[in-house]
Amino acid sequence: MFREKRNIKTLEIFGYQTQRTLFHDGGSHSGSMWLLASKQLTKFSQLPRISLLSQGYQNVQQGFRRNFGISVKNVDEKSRKRIGWWLMGCAGMCYGAVALGGVTRLTESGLSMVNWDLFKTMKPPFGQKQWEEEFEKYKAYPEYKFKSSNQEMTLNEFKFIWSMEYGHRMWGRAIGLVFLIPCAYFWARGRFGPDMKRRMAVATTLLLAQGGIGWWMVKSGLDPSQNSSDVPRVSQYRLATHLTMAFVLYSIFFWNGLTHLLKPHDLSAVRSKLGALRGMTHGSKLMVFSTAIMGAFVAGLDAGLVYNSWPKFADKWVPENMLSRSPAWKNFFENDVTVQFVHRNLAYLTVISVLSTFLIGRRAPIPKRTRMALNLTVAAVFGQAALGVFTLINYVPVWLAACHQSGSMALLSSVLWLSHELRRLPK
């Protein structure tokens, strides 16, 4: 009788601690806790001659299902890893979409498909006649007239740019399938807690909106009234919106994938020594993101072709005509000289921020895996800076510019990983 009461008390304490931890954790870092709870509760429930204890086990299990939208028996290490790898796969596809979109823009292919439809445009042209019909549609828009002003565009040249844009659009649709179908399955099977459900709902909204925003962006390049120059191009504001959403979506996939795959470090013993490192890491994240988004304005205005010298702008440290537009704020988004100047200096500040984070982190008592993330971040920022300089002084060749854009995603990934390693966990 005494042993039975002691085991019941043990179960009560364990159940209270487990649910308290999961409540504070919000379901975002609780995969290992769920697994531990499942094993311990199963162990307690199988003890002989303890019917009350079995009833207690059922009550705690029902509490888990009610409070966290998940059954103890359905949560295990295998499921957690499966969700993690699925999310990392979605992040990888999002990375590929950004890289492919950059190449599409650099090869001036983005305005070759002049129609948008969720299903009809999935079918590519077959045969000479269909290709010629598609080419005739393209000829009615400003980009064809601009490109053919000196030399007539051939059908083969059109096929290339059309295929690039088609590949980008189909890749986006593939991301939708790879994300939405497993997401619906895991949700229906009760694999997501409340916080995870909210994050997946946000990711779903962003993903579904991206197709419409992409077409909204393309339309600005097809409409002559939307172009402020003789060169047909999409609105830099819409391009920046499209890229920003892609970065946010990638970050959601990548962060939550890491959460499900990596066991968190217990940094409570050195918490007081990590305040500065955490603060600098968050600052570096902000700088990386801001520099990348400003890069979208550089791309939208072809501002990389204005001054192709480094470190000076021609023979000056501050270029001329930086405030030639009125009102003054427009220069930071519509003046190609100002946009390049701002992007360059944001890049310098990003390097300083990441390097400062690295110097602080070198002296901090952090685990080996966290140190790996720190080293990777500082290597990525110098690599990205070098790619930016070489892209600029070589007059923005397609392959270098594509590497530079992909490098921004690699740098974002490394700083997200470092931030994830240093995140605060509940007591």
N, C-alpha and C positions, 0 to 999 in steps of 0.2 A: 504493500500500500504506500509506504514511504517512497519507494522507487518510482511508482506511478505518478505520485504528486510531483516528484522532482523532475521527471521527464515532461510532464505537462507544463511545469513552470519554465523549463528550458525552451519548450516550443513557443510559449507565449513571449518570452524575451526575444527569441530569434525572429519570430514573426513580426514583432513590433519594430525591431531594428531594421529588418529587411524592408518592410513597407515604408518606414521613415526615410531610409536611404533612397528608395525608389521615388518617394514623393518629392524629396529635395532635388533629386537628379532629373526628374521630369521625363525620364525615358530615353534620354539622349546618350547616356554612357552606362546603361544598366545591363548590357548583354551578359557580362561575366557575373553580375549579381543575380540575374535571373537563373543562370545555370547553377550557381551555388545554392540558391533557394530551392530549386527543383530537387537537387541531390539530397539536401539535408531534410527537407520535408518528407521525401519518399522514405528516407532512412528512419525517421521518427515514426511514420505511420505504420511501418512494418514491425515495430516492437510488439512482443506478445502481451496479451491480456490488457491492452490499453484501448478500450473502445472510445473513451472520452478523447484520447489523443488522436485517434483516427477522425473523430468528428471535428476536432480542432484543425487538423490538416485540411479537411474539406472546406471549413470556414475561411481559412487563410487563402486557399486556392481560389475560392469564389471571390474573395476580396481582390486578388490579383486580377482576375478576369474582369471584374466590375470597374476597378480603378485604372487599370492600364490597358484594357482592351485586349488582353492576351491570356491564354491558359498556360499554367505552369508546364504541363506536359508537352505543349507545343513549342516551348522555347528551349533550344539547346545550342550547343556550340556550332553544330553543322548549319543550322538555319541562319545563325548570326553571320557566319562566314559567307554563306550563299548570298545574303542580302548585300554584304560588303563588296563582294566581287562584282555583283550585278551593278551596284552604284559606281564602282570604279570603271566598269565597262562603259557605262553611260557617260562618265566624265571623259574617258578616252575618245568616245565618238564626238562629244562636244568639242574637245580639243581639235579633232580632225576637221570638224565643220568650220572652226575659226581659221585653221590653216588653209583649207580649201577655198574658203571665202576670200582670204587674202590673195591667193593666186588668181582667183577669178577676177578680182578687182585689178590686180597688177597687169593682167593680160587684156584688160578692157573688154571683158566678156559679159559683164553683169547686165548690160542692156540689150543683149541679143535675143532673149525671149521676151516678147512684147505682150504676152498674155499670161494670166495666172488663173489656175483652177486646181482644186485639190486633187481631182482624179483625171480629168481630160488631158492635162499637160504631162501626166506620167507616161503617156505613150509617145515615144520619139518618132520622128519621121522615118518612114520606110520607103525606099525607092526614090528615083530621081524626081518624079513628079511632086511628091510630098515635100522634099527638100526645097524645090524651087518655089512651092507655095509658101513655105515658111520664110524663105529669103525675101519674097515679095512683101510680106508683112513688115519685115525689118526695114525694107527700103523706104517705108513711109515715115520713118522717124528720124530725128535730127542726127543721131550718131552715124548712121550710114552716110548721110550727106556730108558730114564732116570728114569721115575717113576716106570717102571717095572723091574729095575735092581735088586731090593731086593725082591719085591713081585709083582706078576702079577696083573695088573689092571683088574678089572671085568667090565662087560658090564654096570652094574648098576652105578658103579663109573663114567664111561664115560658118561652115560646119564645125571648125575648131572652136570658135568662141561660143557657139551655141551649145556644144557638148560640154564645155567647161561649166557654163551656167546650169545646164541640165543636171550635171553630176552634183553640183552644190545643192540644188533643190532636192534631188532624190536622197542625198545624204541626210538632209534635214528630216525628210519623211521617215527615213530608216531609224533615226534617233527616236522619233515618236513611237514607233512600234516597239523598239527595244526597251524603252522606258515604260510606256503605258500598260502594256500587257502584263509583264511581271509585277508592276506596281498594283494593278487590280487584283492579281492573284495573292500577293503577300497581304494586302489590305483585307481581302475576304477571309483569309486564313488566320487573321488575328495576329499577324507578326509585327504590327506597328503599335507603339504606344501613342498617347495623345500628342506629344511634341513631334514625333516622327510623322504622324498623320498631317499635322499642320505644314511641316516642311515639304512633304510630298505633294500637298495641295498647292503650295506656292510654286513648286517646280513644274507641276502640271499646267498651271496657269501661264507661267513664263514660256513653256514649250509650245503651248497652243497659240500663244500670242506672237511668237517669233515669226511664224509663216506670214501672218498678216502684216507685221511690221516690216518684214523683208520686202514684200510687194509694195507697201507704202513708200519704202525707200526707193525702189526701182522706178516707181511712177514719177518721182521727182526728176529723174534723168530722162524720161521719155517725153515729158511736157516741156516744150521750149520756154514757156512763161516762167518756169521754176529755175531756169539757169541764169546766173548772173554774169556769165562769161560766154565767149563764143564756143568754148569747148563743152560739149554735152557731158554732164556729170551729175551724179546723185547729190542730194542735199547732204552737206557735212553734218548737219544736225541729226538727220534721220540715220545716217551711217553710224554716228556715235551712239545713238539710242539702240540700234540693232546690235552693235558690238558690246555695249554695256550690259544688255540683257543676256547676251551669250556668256559674258564673264561671270555674271551673278549665277546663272544656271550652272555653269561649270563648277563654281565654288560650292554650291549646295551639294552637287553630286560628289565632289572630291572630299569635302569635309565629312559628310555622313558616311562615305565609304571608309575613310580612315577610322571613324568612330566604331564601326562594326568590325574592322579587321585588326586594329591595334589595341592591346590592353593598355589602359592608362597607367601612367607612373604615379606613385604616391609621393608628392613633393611637399607634403605637409611639414616635414621636418626642416625644410630649407625655404619655407614660404617667404619669410621675411627678407631673404637674400635675393629673391627673384623679382621683386617689384619693378626695379629699373629695367630689367631684361624684358619683362612682359610689356611694359610701357613702350619701349623702343621697338619691339616686334609689332605691336599694333600700329605704331607710327609708320613703320616700314611698309606694312600692308596697305595703309592709306596712300603712301607715296607711289607704290608700285601701281596700284589701281588708277590713281589720278594721272600718272604719266602715260599709261596705256590708253586711257580714254582721250587724252590730248593727242595721242598718236592717231586716233581715228580722225580728228580734225585735220591733222597733217595729211593723212591719206586722202580725205575728201576734197581738199583744196590743192592737191599735188604740191604741197608746200616744201616737200623734200627736194624740189628742183629749183628753189629760189636761190639759196646760197649753198654751194657745194664745196665749201672750204671749212677747215677746222684747225685750231679752236676758234679762230676769228671769223667774223662775217665779212668775207673779202679781206679788207685791211683794217677793219674796225671791230671793236669788242661789242658795240651796240649798233645794230643796223639802222639805216635811215628809213623814214616813212612808216614807223611803227604805229603812229597815231594819226594816220592820214584819213581814216574814216570817221564819220560822225553819226550817232553819238559814239563816244570813246570806247564803250564796252564792246561794240561790234568788232573792233580790231582784234580782240582776243579769240574770236570765233570765225571771222570772215576775212581778215587780212592775212595773207599767206606768210608775209614776213614776220608779223607778230606771233602767229601760231607756231612757226618753226622756232623762234626765239624762246617762247614759253616752254615748248616741249623739250628743247635742249637743256634749259635750266632746271626743269623738273627732273630730268634724268640725272643731272649732277646732284641735286638734293637727294634723290633716291639712293645713289651710290653712297653719299655721305651717311644717310640714315642707316642703310644696311651695314656699312662698315663699322659704324658706331655700335650697332647691335652686336656685331661679331666681337668687337673688342671687349664689350661688357660681358658677353657670354663666355668668352675664353676663361674668365676668372670665376665664373659662377659654378657652383656644385651641381651640375646637371648630368643626367644619365647619358650613357653612350649613344643611344638612339637619338636623343635630343641634340647631342653634339654633332651627329652626322647631318641632321637637318640644318643646323646652324652653318656648318661648313659648306653644305650644298648651296645654301642661300647666298652666301658671299661669293662663291664661285659663279653662280648664275647671274648675279648683278654685274660683275665685271665682264662676263661673256656677252651679256646683252648690250652693255655700253660699247664694247668693241664692235659688235655687229652693227650698232647704230652709226658709229663713226665711219666704218668701211662702206656701209650702204650710202651714206651721204656723199663721201668724197669720190665714189665711183658712179655718181649720177643715178642712183636707185635702180640697179639691175634687178630683174624679176627674182632671180634665185636668192640674192642677198636680202632683198626686201622681204621675201617670204620667210627666210630664216629669222629675220629680225622680228617679224610679227609672231612667229611660233615661239621665239625666245621669250617674248613677253608672257606667254602662257606658262612656259617652263619656270620663269622667275616667280610668277604668281603661285604656282604649285608649291615651290620650295618654301616660300614665306608662309603659305597656308599650313603646310606641314609643321613648320617650326612653331607657329601659333597654336596648332592643335596639340603639340607635345607639351606646351607650357600652360594649357588651359587649366582653370581652377576647377577642382572637383569638390563635391560636398563633403563635409566632415563625416 
